[in-house]
Amino acid sequence: MNNHQLSELHQKINKGVQKAIADAIEKHQKLGESIAVWQDGEVVILPPEKIPTLLRKN
């Protein structure tokens, strides 16, 4: 694989990971479940009403 092919592959992988994260966050919001996030050097639990809405890019 050349560098251009690797770059394209990395972009596809990154897009897939971002979509999976957005889907998981949306699911937690809909089901009323909290999520854990890393914030200011520590783990913080966000209740569903405090989970920020993500802009989805498909």
C-alpha distance matrix in Angstrom:
0.0 3.8 6.8 8.1 6.0 6.5 10.0 10.7 10.0 12.2 14.7 15.1 15.6 18.0 19.9 20.3 21.7 24.0 25.3 26.0 27.9 29.8 30.7 31.9 34.0 35.5 36.4 38.1 40.0 41.2 42.3 44.0 42.0 41.4 38.0 37.3 35.7 35.2 37.6 39.1 37.9 39.3 38.8 40.7 41.6 41.7 44.1 42.9 45.1 43.4 39.8 38.5 37.3 33.7 32.7 30.2 27.4 26.0
3.8 0.0 3.8 5.5 5.4 6.3 8.7 10.2 10.7 12.3 14.4 15.6 16.5 18.3 20.2 21.3 22.5 24.4 26.0 27.1 28.7 30.4 31.7 33.0 34.8 36.3 37.5 39.2 40.8 42.2 43.5 45.0 43.1 42.3 38.9 38.1 36.1 35.4 37.4 38.7 37.8 39.4 39.2 41.1 42.2 42.2 44.7 43.6 45.5 43.6 40.1 38.5 37.3 33.6 32.4 30.2 27.2 26.1
6.8 3.8 0.0 3.8 5.5 5.0 6.1 8.6 9.7 10.3 12.2 14.2 15.1 16.2 18.2 19.9 20.8 22.3 24.3 25.6 26.7 28.4 30.1 31.4 32.7 34.4 35.9 37.3 38.8 40.4 41.9 43.1 41.2 40.2 36.7 35.8 33.5 32.6 34.5 35.6 34.8 36.7 36.6 38.5 39.8 39.7 42.3 41.3 43.0 41.0 37.5 35.8 34.8 31.1 29.9 28.0 25.0 24.5
8.1 5.5 3.8 0.0 3.8 5.4 5.1 6.3 8.6 9.9 10.7 12.5 14.3 15.3 16.6 18.6 20.0 21.1 22.8 24.5 25.9 27.1 28.7 30.5 31.8 33.0 34.7 36.4 37.7 39.1 40.8 42.2 40.6 39.7 36.4 35.9 33.6 33.1 34.8 36.1 35.8 37.5 37.2 38.7 39.8 39.4 41.8 40.5 42.0 40.2 36.7 34.7 33.4 29.6 28.0 26.0 22.7 22.0
6.0 5.4 5.5 3.8 0.0 3.8 5.4 5.1 6.1 8.6 9.9 10.6 12.3 14.2 15.4 16.6 18.4 20.0 21.3 22.7 24.5 25.9 27.1 28.7 30.5 31.6 33.0 34.9 36.4 37.5 39.0 40.7 39.0 38.5 35.2 34.8 32.9 32.7 34.8 36.4 35.8 37.2 36.6 38.1 38.9 38.6 40.8 39.4 41.2 39.6 36.0 34.3 32.8 29.1 27.7 25.3 22.1 20.9
6.5 6.3 5.0 5.4 3.8 0.0 3.8 5.4 5.0 6.0 8.5 9.8 10.4 12.0 14.1 15.2 16.3 18.1 19.9 20.9 22.4 24.2 25.6 26.8 28.5 30.1 31.4 32.9 34.6 36.0 37.3 38.8 36.8 36.0 32.6 32.0 30.0 29.6 31.7 33.2 32.5 33.9 33.4 35.1 36.1 36.0 38.4 37.3 39.2 37.4 33.8 32.3 31.2 27.6 26.6 24.4 21.6 20.7
10.0 8.7 6.1 5.1 5.4 3.8 0.0 3.8 5.4 5.1 6.2 8.7 9.9 10.4 12.3 14.3 15.3 16.4 18.4 20.0 21.1 22.5 24.3 25.8 27.0 28.5 30.2 31.7 33.0 34.6 36.2 37.4 35.7 34.8 31.4 30.8 28.6 28.1 29.9 31.4 31.0 32.6 32.2 33.7 34.7 34.4 36.8 35.6 37.3 35.3 31.8 30.0 28.9 25.1 23.9 22.0 19.0 18.6
10.7 10.2 8.6 6.3 5.1 5.4 3.8 0.0 3.8 5.4 5.1 6.3 8.7 9.9 10.6 12.4 14.3 15.4 16.7 18.5 20.1 21.2 22.6 24.5 26.0 27.0 28.6 30.5 31.8 33.0 34.7 36.3 34.8 34.3 31.1 31.0 29.0 29.0 31.0 32.8 32.6 33.8 33.1 34.3 34.9 34.3 36.4 34.8 36.5 34.9 31.3 29.4 27.9 24.1 22.6 20.2 17.1 16.0
10.0 10.7 9.7 8.6 6.1 5.0 5.4 3.8 0.0 3.8 5.4 5.1 6.2 8.5 9.9 10.6 12.3 14.3 15.4 16.6 18.5 20.1 21.1 22.6 24.5 25.8 27.0 28.8 30.4 31.6 33.0 34.6 32.9 32.5 29.3 29.1 27.4 27.6 29.9 31.9 31.3 32.3 31.4 32.7 33.2 32.9 35.0 33.5 35.5 34.0 30.3 28.9 27.5 23.9 22.9 20.3 17.5 16.3
12.2 12.3 10.3 9.9 8.6 6.0 5.1 5.4 3.8 0.0 3.8 5.5 5.1 6.0 8.5 9.8 10.5 12.1 14.2 15.3 16.4 18.3 19.8 21.0 22.5 24.2 25.6 27.0 28.6 30.2 31.5 32.8 31.0 30.1 26.8 26.3 24.3 24.2 26.4 28.3 27.7 28.9 28.1 29.6 30.4 30.1 32.5 31.2 33.2 31.4 27.8 26.4 25.3 21.7 21.0 18.9 16.4 15.9
14.7 14.4 12.2 10.7 9.9 8.5 6.2 5.1 5.4 3.8 0.0 3.8 5.5 5.1 6.1 8.6 9.9 10.5 12.3 14.3 15.4 16.5 18.3 20.0 21.2 22.4 24.2 25.9 27.0 28.5 30.3 31.6 30.1 29.4 26.2 26.1 24.1 24.2 26.1 28.1 28.1 29.2 28.4 29.4 30.0 29.2 31.4 29.9 31.5 29.9 26.2 24.4 23.0 19.3 18.1 15.9 13.1 12.7
15.1 15.6 14.2 12.5 10.6 9.8 8.7 6.3 5.1 5.5 3.8 0.0 3.8 5.5 5.1 6.2 8.7 10.0 10.7 12.4 14.4 15.4 16.5 18.4 20.1 21.1 22.5 24.5 25.9 26.9 28.5 30.3 28.9 28.6 25.7 26.0 24.4 25.1 27.3 29.7 29.6 30.3 28.9 29.8 30.0 29.2 31.0 29.2 31.1 29.8 26.1 24.6 22.8 19.2 18.1 15.3 12.6 11.2
15.6 16.5 15.1 14.3 12.3 10.4 9.9 8.7 6.2 5.1 5.5 3.8 0.0 3.8 5.5 5.1 6.2 8.6 9.9 10.6 12.4 14.3 15.3 16.5 18.5 19.9 21.0 22.7 24.5 25.8 27.0 28.6 26.8 26.3 23.2 23.2 21.8 22.4 24.9 27.4 26.9 27.4 26.0 27.2 27.4 27.0 29.0 27.5 29.7 28.3 24.6 23.5 22.2 18.8 18.4 15.8 13.9 12.9
18.0 18.3 16.2 15.3 14.2 12.0 10.4 9.9 8.5 6.0 5.1 5.5 3.8 0.0 3.8 5.4 5.1 6.1 8.6 9.9 10.6 12.3 14.2 15.4 16.6 18.3 19.9 21.3 22.7 24.4 25.8 27.0 25.3 24.5 21.3 21.1 19.3 19.7 21.9 24.3 24.1 24.8 23.7 24.6 25.1 24.5 26.7 25.3 27.2 25.6 21.9 20.5 19.4 15.9 15.6 13.5 11.7 11.8
19.9 20.2 18.2 16.6 15.4 14.1 12.3 10.6 9.9 8.5 6.1 5.1 5.5 3.8 0.0 3.8 5.5 5.2 6.2 8.7 10.0 10.6 12.2 14.3 15.5 16.4 18.3 20.1 21.2 22.5 24.3 25.8 24.5 24.2 21.3 21.8 20.2 21.2 23.3 25.9 26.2 26.6 25.1 25.6 25.6 24.5 26.2 24.4 26.1 24.8 21.1 19.5 17.7 14.1 13.2 10.6 8.5 8.0
20.3 21.3 19.9 18.6 16.6 15.2 14.3 12.4 10.6 9.8 8.6 6.2 5.1 5.4 3.8 0.0 3.8 5.5 5.2 6.2 8.7 9.9 10.5 12.3 14.3 15.3 16.4 18.5 20.0 21.0 22.4 24.2 22.8 22.8 20.1 20.8 19.9 21.3 23.7 26.6 26.6 26.6 24.7 25.2 24.8 23.9 25.4 23.5 25.7 24.7 20.9 19.9 18.2 15.0 14.7 11.7 10.4 9.1
21.7 22.5 20.8 20.0 18.4 16.3 15.3 14.3 12.3 10.5 9.9 8.7 6.2 5.1 5.5 3.8 0.0 3.8 5.4 5.1 6.2 8.6 9.8 10.6 12.3 14.2 15.3 16.6 18.5 20.0 21.1 22.5 20.6 20.2 17.1 17.4 16.4 17.6 20.2 23.2 22.9 22.9 21.0 21.7 21.5 21.0 22.8 21.3 23.6 22.4 18.6 17.9 16.9 13.8 14.4 12.1 11.6 11.4
24.0 24.4 22.3 21.1 20.0 18.1 16.4 15.4 14.3 12.1 10.5 10.0 8.6 6.1 5.2 5.5 3.8 0.0 3.8 5.5 5.2 6.2 8.6 9.9 10.7 12.2 14.2 15.5 16.6 18.4 20.0 21.1 19.7 19.1 16.2 16.8 15.3 16.7 18.8 21.8 22.1 22.2 20.4 20.6 20.5 19.3 21.1 19.4 21.3 19.9 16.1 14.9 13.6 10.3 10.7 8.7 8.6 9.4
25.3 26.0 24.3 22.8 21.3 19.9 18.4 16.7 15.4 14.2 12.3 10.7 9.9 8.6 6.2 5.2 5.4 3.8 0.0 3.8 5.4 5.1 6.0 8.6 9.9 10.4 12.1 14.2 15.3 16.3 18.2 19.8 18.8 19.0 16.6 18.0 17.2 19.2 21.4 24.6 25.1 24.7 22.5 22.3 21.5 20.1 21.2 19.0 20.9 20.2 16.4 15.3 13.3 10.3 10.4 7.5 7.6 7.3
26.0 27.1 25.6 24.5 22.7 20.9 20.0 18.5 16.6 15.3 14.3 12.4 10.6 9.9 8.7 6.2 5.1 5.5 3.8 0.0 3.8 5.5 5.1 6.1 8.6 9.8 10.5 12.3 14.3 15.3 16.4 18.2 16.7 16.9 14.5 15.9 15.7 17.9 20.6 24.0 24.0 23.2 20.7 20.7 19.7 18.7 19.8 17.8 20.3 19.7 16.0 15.8 14.4 12.0 13.0 10.6 11.3 10.9
27.9 28.7 26.7 25.9 24.5 22.4 21.1 20.1 18.5 16.4 15.4 14.4 12.4 10.6 10.0 8.7 6.2 5.2 5.4 3.8 0.0 3.8 5.4 5.1 6.2 8.5 9.8 10.6 12.4 14.3 15.4 16.4 14.7 14.3 11.5 12.6 12.1 14.4 16.9 20.3 20.6 19.8 17.3 17.2 16.3 15.3 16.8 15.1 17.5 16.5 12.7 12.6 11.8 9.6 11.5 10.1 11.7 12.4
29.8 30.4 28.4 27.1 25.9 24.2 22.5 21.2 20.1 18.3 16.5 15.4 14.3 12.3 10.6 9.9 8.6 6.2 5.1 5.5 3.8 0.0 3.8 5.5 5.2 6.1 8.5 10.0 10.6 12.3 14.2 15.3 14.4 14.4 12.3 14.2 13.6 16.2 18.1 21.5 22.4 21.6 19.2 18.3 17.2 15.3 16.3 14.0 15.8 15.2 11.4 10.6 8.9 6.7 8.3 6.9 9.3 10.4
30.7 31.7 30.1 28.7 27.1 25.6 24.3 22.6 21.1 19.8 18.3 16.5 15.3 14.2 12.2 10.5 9.8 8.6 6.0 5.1 5.4 3.8 0.0 3.8 5.5 5.1 6.1 8.7 9.9 10.5 12.2 14.1 13.4 14.3 12.9 15.3 15.6 18.6 20.8 24.4 25.0 23.8 20.9 20.0 18.3 16.6 16.8 14.2 16.4 16.6 12.9 13.0 11.0 9.6 11.1 9.0 11.2 11.2
31.9 33.0 31.4 30.5 28.7 26.8 25.8 24.5 22.6 21.0 20.0 18.4 16.5 15.4 14.3 12.3 10.6 9.9 8.6 6.1 5.1 5.5 3.8 0.0 3.8 5.4 5.1 6.2 8.7 9.9 10.5 12.1 10.6 11.3 9.6 12.0 12.9 16.1 18.6 22.3 22.6 21.0 17.9 17.1 15.2 13.9 14.3 12.2 15.1 15.1 11.6 12.6 11.7 11.0 13.4 12.0 14.4 14.7
34.0 34.8 32.7 31.8 30.5 28.5 27.0 26.0 24.5 22.5 21.2 20.1 18.5 16.6 15.5 14.3 12.3 10.7 9.9 8.6 6.2 5.2 5.5 3.8 0.0 3.8 5.4 5.1 6.2 8.7 10.0 10.5 9.3 9.3 7.8 10.5 11.0 14.4 16.3 20.0 20.9 19.3 16.3 14.9 13.0 11.0 11.5 9.2 11.7 11.5 7.8 8.8 8.3 8.3 11.3 11.1 14.1 15.3
35.5 36.3 34.4 33.0 31.6 30.1 28.5 27.0 25.8 24.2 22.4 21.1 19.9 18.3 16.4 15.3 14.2 12.2 10.4 9.8 8.5 6.1 5.1 5.4 3.8 0.0 3.8 5.5 5.1 6.2 8.6 9.9 10.0 11.2 10.7 13.9 14.6 18.0 19.5 23.3 24.4 22.8 19.8 18.0 15.8 13.3 12.9 9.7 11.6 12.4 9.1 9.6 7.8 8.3 10.7 10.1 13.5 14.3
36.4 37.5 35.9 34.7 33.0 31.4 30.2 28.6 27.0 25.6 24.2 22.5 21.0 19.9 18.3 16.4 15.3 14.2 12.1 10.5 9.8 8.5 6.1 5.1 5.4 3.8 0.0 3.8 5.4 5.1 6.1 8.4 8.3 10.4 10.6 14.0 15.6 19.2 21.1 24.9 25.6 23.6 20.3 18.7 16.0 14.0 13.1 10.0 12.8 14.0 11.1 12.7 11.4 12.0 14.4 13.4 16.4 16.6
38.1 39.2 37.3 36.4 34.9 32.9 31.7 30.5 28.8 27.0 25.9 24.5 22.7 21.3 20.1 18.5 16.6 15.5 14.2 12.3 10.6 10.0 8.7 6.2 5.1 5.5 3.8 0.0 3.8 5.5 5.2 5.9 4.8 6.6 7.2 10.9 12.9 16.7 18.5 22.3 23.0 20.7 17.2 15.4 12.4 10.5 9.5 6.9 10.2 11.3 8.8 11.3 11.2 12.4 15.5 15.3 18.6 19.3
40.0 40.8 38.8 37.7 36.4 34.6 33.0 31.8 30.4 28.6 27.0 25.9 24.5 22.7 21.2 20.0 18.5 16.6 15.3 14.3 12.4 10.6 9.9 8.7 6.2 5.1 5.4 3.8 0.0 3.8 5.6 5.2 6.2 7.7 9.0 12.6 14.1 17.8 19.0 22.6 23.9 21.8 18.6 16.1 13.2 10.4 8.8 5.2 7.4 9.1 7.0 9.2 8.8 11.0 14.0 14.5 18.1 19.2
41.2 42.2 40.4 39.1 37.5 36.0 34.6 33.0 31.6 30.2 28.5 26.9 25.8 24.4 22.5 21.0 20.0 18.4 16.3 15.3 14.3 12.3 10.5 9.9 8.7 6.2 5.1 5.5 3.8 0.0 3.8 5.5 7.8 10.5 12.2 15.9 17.7 21.4 22.7 26.4 27.6 25.4 22.1 19.7 16.6 14.0 11.8 8.2 10.0 12.5 10.7 12.5 11.3 13.3 15.7 15.6 19.0 19.6
42.3 43.5 41.9 40.8 39.0 37.3 36.2 34.7 33.0 31.5 30.3 28.5 27.0 25.8 24.3 22.4 21.1 20.0 18.2 16.4 15.4 14.2 12.2 10.5 10.0 8.6 6.1 5.2 5.6 3.8 0.0 3.8 5.5 9.1 11.3 15.1 17.6 21.4 23.0 26.7 27.4 24.8 21.3 19.1 15.6 13.6 11.2 8.3 11.0 13.5 12.1 14.7 14.2 16.2 18.9 18.6 22.0 22.4
44.0 45.0 43.1 42.2 40.7 38.8 37.4 36.3 34.6 32.8 31.6 30.3 28.6 27.0 25.8 24.2 22.5 21.1 19.8 18.2 16.4 15.3 14.1 12.1 10.5 9.9 8.4 5.9 5.2 5.5 3.8 0.0 3.8 6.8 9.8 13.5 16.0 19.7 20.9 24.4 25.4 22.7 19.3 16.6 13.1 10.8 7.9 5.3 7.9 10.6 10.0 13.1 13.5 16.1 19.1 19.6 23.2 24.1
42.0 43.1 41.2 40.6 39.0 36.8 35.7 34.8 32.9 31.0 30.1 28.9 26.8 25.3 24.5 22.8 20.6 19.7 18.8 16.7 14.7 14.4 13.4 10.6 9.3 10.0 8.3 4.8 6.2 7.8 5.5 3.8 0.0 3.8 6.7 10.2 13.2 16.9 18.5 22.1 22.7 19.8 16.2 13.9 10.3 8.9 6.8 5.5 9.2 10.7 9.7 13.1 14.1 16.1 19.4 19.8 23.1 24.1
41.4 42.3 40.2 39.7 38.5 36.0 34.8 34.3 32.5 30.1 29.4 28.6 26.3 24.5 24.2 22.8 20.2 19.1 19.0 16.9 14.3 14.4 14.3 11.3 9.3 11.2 10.4 6.6 7.7 10.5 9.1 6.8 3.8 0.0 3.8 6.9 9.9 13.5 14.9 18.4 19.0 16.1 12.6 10.1 6.6 5.4 4.3 5.0 8.5 8.7 7.9 11.7 13.5 15.4 19.1 19.9 23.1 24.6
38.0 38.9 36.7 36.4 35.2 32.6 31.4 31.1 29.3 26.8 26.2 25.7 23.2 21.3 21.3 20.1 17.1 16.2 16.6 14.5 11.5 12.3 12.9 9.6 7.8 10.7 10.6 7.2 9.0 12.2 11.3 9.8 6.7 3.8 0.0 3.8 6.5 10.3 12.2 15.9 16.2 13.6 10.1 8.4 5.7 5.4 6.7 7.4 10.6 9.6 7.7 10.8 12.8 13.9 17.6 18.2 21.2 22.7
37.3 38.1 35.8 35.9 34.8 32.0 30.8 31.0 29.1 26.3 26.1 26.0 23.2 21.1 21.8 20.8 17.4 16.8 18.0 15.9 12.6 14.2 15.3 12.0 10.5 13.9 14.0 10.9 12.6 15.9 15.1 13.5 10.2 6.9 3.8 0.0 3.8 7.0 9.4 12.9 12.8 10.0 6.4 5.6 4.5 6.1 8.9 10.5 13.3 11.4 9.9 12.5 15.0 15.6 19.2 20.0 22.6 24.3
35.7 36.1 33.5 33.6 32.9 30.0 28.6 29.0 27.4 24.3 24.1 24.4 21.8 19.3 20.2 19.9 16.4 15.3 17.2 15.7 12.1 13.6 15.6 12.9 11.0 14.6 15.6 12.9 14.1 17.7 17.6 16.0 13.2 9.9 6.5 3.8 0.0 3.8 6.2 9.9 10.1 8.3 5.6 5.4 6.4 7.3 10.8 12.3 14.3 11.6 9.8 11.4 14.1 14.2 17.7 18.8 21.1 23.2
35.2 35.4 32.6 33.1 32.7 29.6 28.1 29.0 27.6 24.2 24.2 25.1 22.4 19.7 21.2 21.3 17.6 16.7 19.2 17.9 14.4 16.2 18.6 16.1 14.4 18.0 19.2 16.7 17.8 21.4 21.4 19.7 16.9 13.5 10.3 7.0 3.8 0.0 3.8 6.9 6.5 5.5 4.6 6.1 8.9 10.3 14.0 15.8 17.4 14.3 12.9 13.9 16.7 16.4 19.6 20.9 22.8 25.1
37.6 37.4 34.5 34.8 34.8 31.7 29.9 31.0 29.9 26.4 26.1 27.3 24.9 21.9 23.3 23.7 20.2 18.8 21.4 20.6 16.9 18.1 20.8 18.6 16.3 19.5 21.1 18.5 19.0 22.7 23.0 20.9 18.5 14.9 12.2 9.4 6.2 3.8 0.0 3.8 5.5 5.5 6.2 6.4 9.7 10.6 14.3 16.3 17.2 13.6 13.0 13.6 16.8 16.9 19.9 21.8 23.8 26.5
39.1 38.7 35.6 36.1 36.4 33.2 31.4 32.8 31.9 28.3 28.1 29.7 27.4 24.3 25.9 26.6 23.2 21.8 24.6 24.0 20.3 21.5 24.4 22.3 20.0 23.3 24.9 22.3 22.6 26.4 26.7 24.4 22.1 18.4 15.9 12.9 9.9 6.9 3.8 0.0 3.8 5.7 8.3 9.0 12.7 13.8 17.5 19.8 20.3 16.6 16.4 16.7 20.0 20.0 22.8 24.8 26.6 29.5
37.9 37.8 34.8 35.8 35.8 32.5 31.0 32.6 31.3 27.7 28.1 29.6 26.9 24.1 26.2 26.6 22.9 22.1 25.1 24.0 20.6 22.4 25.0 22.6 20.9 24.4 25.6 23.0 23.9 27.6 27.4 25.4 22.7 19.0 16.2 12.8 10.1 6.5 5.5 3.8 0.0 3.8 7.2 9.4 13.1 15.1 18.8 21.2 22.3 18.8 18.3 19.0 22.2 21.9 24.8 26.4 28.0 30.6
39.3 39.4 36.7 37.5 37.2 33.9 32.6 33.8 32.3 28.9 29.2 30.3 27.4 24.8 26.6 26.6 22.9 22.2 24.7 23.2 19.8 21.6 23.8 21.0 19.3 22.8 23.6 20.7 21.8 25.4 24.8 22.7 19.8 16.1 13.6 10.0 8.3 5.5 5.5 5.7 3.8 0.0 3.8 6.3 10.0 12.5 16.1 18.8 20.1 17.0 16.7 18.1 21.4 21.5 24.8 26.3 28.3 30.6
38.8 39.2 36.6 37.2 36.6 33.4 32.2 33.1 31.4 28.1 28.4 28.9 26.0 23.7 25.1 24.7 21.0 20.4 22.5 20.7 17.3 19.2 20.9 17.9 16.3 19.8 20.3 17.2 18.6 22.1 21.3 19.3 16.2 12.6 10.1 6.4 5.6 4.6 6.2 8.3 7.2 3.8 0.0 3.8 6.7 9.7 13.1 15.7 17.6 14.8 14.2 16.2 19.3 19.7 23.1 24.4 26.6 28.7
40.7 41.1 38.5 38.7 38.1 35.1 33.7 34.3 32.7 29.6 29.4 29.8 27.2 24.6 25.6 25.2 21.7 20.6 22.3 20.7 17.2 18.3 20.0 17.1 14.9 18.0 18.7 15.4 16.1 19.7 19.1 16.6 13.9 10.1 8.4 5.6 5.4 6.1 6.4 9.0 9.4 6.3 3.8 0.0 3.8 6.3 9.7 12.6 14.1 11.3 11.4 13.6 17.0 18.0 21.6 23.2 25.8 28.1
41.6 42.2 39.8 39.8 38.9 36.1 34.7 34.9 33.2 30.4 30.0 30.0 27.4 25.1 25.6 24.8 21.5 20.5 21.5 19.7 16.3 17.2 18.3 15.2 13.0 15.8 16.0 12.4 13.2 16.6 15.6 13.1 10.3 6.6 5.7 4.5 6.4 8.9 9.7 12.7 13.1 10.0 6.7 3.8 0.0 3.8 6.5 9.5 11.5 9.5 9.6 12.7 15.8 17.3 21.0 22.4 25.4 27.4
41.7 42.2 39.7 39.4 38.6 36.0 34.4 34.3 32.9 30.1 29.2 29.2 27.0 24.5 24.5 23.9 21.0 19.3 20.1 18.7 15.3 15.3 16.6 13.9 11.0 13.3 14.0 10.5 10.4 14.0 13.6 10.8 8.9 5.4 5.4 6.1 7.3 10.3 10.6 13.8 15.1 12.5 9.7 6.3 3.8 0.0 3.8 6.4 7.9 5.8 6.1 9.4 12.5 14.5 18.2 19.9 23.1 25.3
44.1 44.7 42.3 41.8 40.8 38.4 36.8 36.4 35.0 32.5 31.4 31.0 29.0 26.7 26.2 25.4 22.8 21.1 21.2 19.8 16.8 16.3 16.8 14.3 11.5 12.9 13.1 9.5 8.8 11.8 11.2 7.9 6.8 4.3 6.7 8.9 10.8 14.0 14.3 17.5 18.8 16.1 13.1 9.7 6.5 3.8 0.0 3.8 5.6 5.5 6.6 10.4 12.9 15.5 19.2 20.7 24.2 26.1
42.9 43.6 41.3 40.5 39.4 37.3 35.6 34.8 33.5 31.2 29.9 29.2 27.5 25.3 24.4 23.5 21.3 19.4 19.0 17.8 15.1 14.0 14.2 12.2 9.2 9.7 10.0 6.9 5.2 8.2 8.3 5.3 5.5 5.0 7.4 10.5 12.3 15.8 16.3 19.8 21.2 18.8 15.7 12.6 9.5 6.4 3.8 0.0 3.8 5.4 5.3 8.8 10.4 13.2 16.7 18.0 21.6 23.3
45.1 45.5 43.0 42.0 41.2 39.2 37.3 36.5 35.5 33.2 31.5 31.1 29.7 27.2 26.1 25.7 23.6 21.3 20.9 20.3 17.5 15.8 16.4 15.1 11.7 11.6 12.8 10.2 7.4 10.0 11.0 7.9 9.2 8.5 10.6 13.3 14.3 17.4 17.2 20.3 22.3 20.1 17.6 14.1 11.5 7.9 5.6 3.8 0.0 3.8 5.7 8.2 9.9 13.4 16.6 18.5 22.3 24.4
43.4 43.6 41.0 40.2 39.6 37.4 35.3 34.9 34.0 31.4 29.9 29.8 28.3 25.6 24.8 24.7 22.4 19.9 20.2 19.7 16.5 15.2 16.6 15.1 11.5 12.4 14.0 11.3 9.1 12.5 13.5 10.6 10.7 8.7 9.6 11.4 11.6 14.3 13.6 16.6 18.8 17.0 14.8 11.3 9.5 5.8 5.5 5.4 3.8 0.0 3.8 6.2 9.2 12.2 15.6 17.9 21.5 23.9
39.8 40.1 37.5 36.7 36.0 33.8 31.8 31.3 30.3 27.8 26.2 26.1 24.6 21.9 21.1 20.9 18.6 16.1 16.4 16.0 12.7 11.4 12.9 11.6 7.8 9.1 11.1 8.8 7.0 10.7 12.1 10.0 9.7 7.9 7.7 9.9 9.8 12.9 13.0 16.4 18.3 16.7 14.2 11.4 9.6 6.1 6.6 5.3 5.7 3.8 0.0 3.8 6.5 9.0 12.7 14.6 18.1 20.4
38.5 38.5 35.8 34.7 34.3 32.3 30.0 29.4 28.9 26.4 24.4 24.6 23.5 20.5 19.5 19.9 17.9 14.9 15.3 15.8 12.6 10.6 13.0 12.6 8.8 9.6 12.7 11.3 9.2 12.5 14.7 13.1 13.1 11.7 10.8 12.5 11.4 13.9 13.6 16.7 19.0 18.1 16.2 13.6 12.7 9.4 10.4 8.8 8.2 6.2 3.8 0.0 3.8 6.2 9.6 12.2 15.5 18.3
37.3 37.3 34.8 33.4 32.8 31.2 28.9 27.9 27.5 25.3 23.0 22.8 22.2 19.4 17.7 18.2 16.9 13.6 13.3 14.4 11.8 8.9 11.0 11.7 8.3 7.8 11.4 11.2 8.8 11.3 14.2 13.5 14.1 13.5 12.8 15.0 14.1 16.7 16.8 20.0 22.2 21.4 19.3 17.0 15.8 12.5 12.9 10.4 9.9 9.2 6.5 3.8 0.0 3.8 6.7 9.1 12.7 15.3
33.7 33.6 31.1 29.6 29.1 27.6 25.1 24.1 23.9 21.7 19.3 19.2 18.8 15.9 14.1 15.0 13.8 10.3 10.3 12.0 9.6 6.7 9.6 11.0 8.3 8.3 12.0 12.4 11.0 13.3 16.2 16.1 16.1 15.4 13.9 15.6 14.2 16.4 16.9 20.0 21.9 21.5 19.7 18.0 17.3 14.5 15.5 13.2 13.4 12.2 9.0 6.2 3.8 0.0 3.8 6.0 9.3 12.2
32.7 32.4 29.9 28.0 27.7 26.6 23.9 22.6 22.9 21.0 18.1 18.1 18.4 15.6 13.2 14.7 14.4 10.7 10.4 13.0 11.5 8.3 11.1 13.4 11.3 10.7 14.4 15.5 14.0 15.7 18.9 19.1 19.4 19.1 17.6 19.2 17.7 19.6 19.9 22.8 24.8 24.8 23.1 21.6 21.0 18.2 19.2 16.7 16.6 15.6 12.7 9.6 6.7 3.8 0.0 3.8 6.6 9.9
30.2 30.2 28.0 26.0 25.3 24.4 22.0 20.2 20.3 18.9 15.9 15.3 15.8 13.5 10.6 11.7 12.1 8.7 7.5 10.6 10.1 6.9 9.0 12.0 11.1 10.1 13.4 15.3 14.5 15.6 18.6 19.6 19.8 19.9 18.2 20.0 18.8 20.9 21.8 24.8 26.4 26.3 24.4 23.2 22.4 19.9 20.7 18.0 18.5 17.9 14.6 12.2 9.1 6.0 3.8 0.0 3.8 6.3
27.4 27.2 25.0 22.7 22.1 21.6 19.0 17.1 17.5 16.4 13.1 12.6 13.9 11.7 8.5 10.4 11.6 8.6 7.6 11.3 11.7 9.3 11.2 14.4 14.1 13.5 16.4 18.6 18.1 19.0 22.0 23.2 23.1 23.1 21.2 22.6 21.1 22.8 23.8 26.6 28.0 28.3 26.6 25.8 25.4 23.1 24.2 21.6 22.3 21.5 18.1 15.5 12.7 9.3 6.6 3.8 0.0 3.8
26.0 26.1 24.5 22.0 20.9 20.7 18.6 16.0 16.3 15.9 12.7 11.2 12.9 11.8 8.0 9.1 11.4 9.4 7.3 10.9 12.4 10.4 11.2 14.7 15.3 14.3 16.6 19.3 19.2 19.6 22.4 24.1 24.1 24.6 22.7 24.3 23.2 25.1 26.5 29.5 30.6 30.6 28.7 28.1 27.4 25.3 26.1 23.3 24.4 23.9 20.4 18.3 15.3 12.2 9.9 6.3 3.8 0.0
